[in-house]
């Protein structure tokens, strides 16, 4: 009897439409909605992608400057590609969160 009630409720309301977000659209190869500030506004990098720092970044925890042109590896993607966690080995080891516009391939 419980299954019949569940089936009637599902048919009365119908299935829920899939959620559409900028992240889901970009993950499926589509374009994000026009009013989105998500992926598509800058280059999108996958985890473990090799990237180059476009401009120097001050690493506050080490009180050192990471120069433009430093090569690193993406280890985390934040807010659908608006920022990236990047691991650098040279000129010194560090882990830095960099906005998308601060990186190039």
Secondary structure, 3 states (H helix, E strand, C coil): CHHHHHHHHHHHHCCCCCCCCHHHHHHCCCCCCCCCCCCCCCCCCCCCCEEEECCCEEECCCCEEECCCCEEEEEEEEHHHCEEEEEECCCCCEEEEEEHHHEEC
